[in-house]
Amino acid sequence: MKPYPFSGPFSGTLTFVDVRDRERLREQDELIEYQHEERGLGAWLNRNRWLLLRLFIVIVLTFGATMIAEQFAYGREGGPKELSVDQVNNGQLPAGVQLGDYVRITGTPDVGENITIETLGTEESRIGVAQRYLVSYFYVRLEETGDNLLVQTVEQLPDFRGGEKVWEGKLSNVGTVIFQDTTVESLQWANFPTDAGVLVVETGDTPETYNNLFPAYTSVLVVWALSLFWLVWKRNKPFI
């Protein structure tokens, strides 16, 4: 409605009411605007920058959620699966056991005598040391399995004395351990096997470790679900 003043025998204001279909006019305006849009990839990216930004956030969170889902599944595993020394030496795994499972093996660490800081990580000590970002990963053979399996411990050198021990952790191999290039180089210094298929028991990776992080994992998954809802709801609308 728009008032118009007028003068005459009667003074006052006339009010005109717009009775046109405003929705239809809005659609016509959008059609005219669409017809005048610039063509090309650059123009399309500029028009859909908010949609692309939201999509990028969802992709990043999806990548994180995928990694967390794998760790969450590992944390839900029950007791460790027993590895047989004979099967490991024959290049086999027990039925139902695969890389990434929580496993246990019993064996005697094969280390040198009179280990010192100077000999640690060398062939003399028979202990491989891979260090990255101030974190140390120690590798030892077992007398029962030789070069067919390595045991990995993290951050501090355990007491390898005392004979046979039980080792529990995540089953991996030299080709999939963390910081693979650094690890292979360190294993070479200690004259350890570096074939990608050599099994590794990562004793620092147990389900209990990931269960303690369950609240953090849950919060990440919730944020990921909210980002999907946000993308579908807002799509290309500006943030403000």
Secondary structure, 3 states (H helix, E strand, C coil): CEEEEECCCCCEEEEECCCCCHHHHHHHHHHHHHHCCCCCHHHHHHHCHHHHHHHHHHHHHHHHHHHHHHHHHHHCCCCCEECCHHHHHCCCCCCCCCCCCEEEEEECEECCCCCCCCCCCCCCCCCEEEEECCEEEEEEEECCCEEEEEEEEECCCCCCCCCCEEEEEEEEECCCCCCHHHHHHHHHHCCCCCCCCCEEEECCCCHHHHHCCHHHHHHHHHHHHHHHHHHHHHCCCCCC
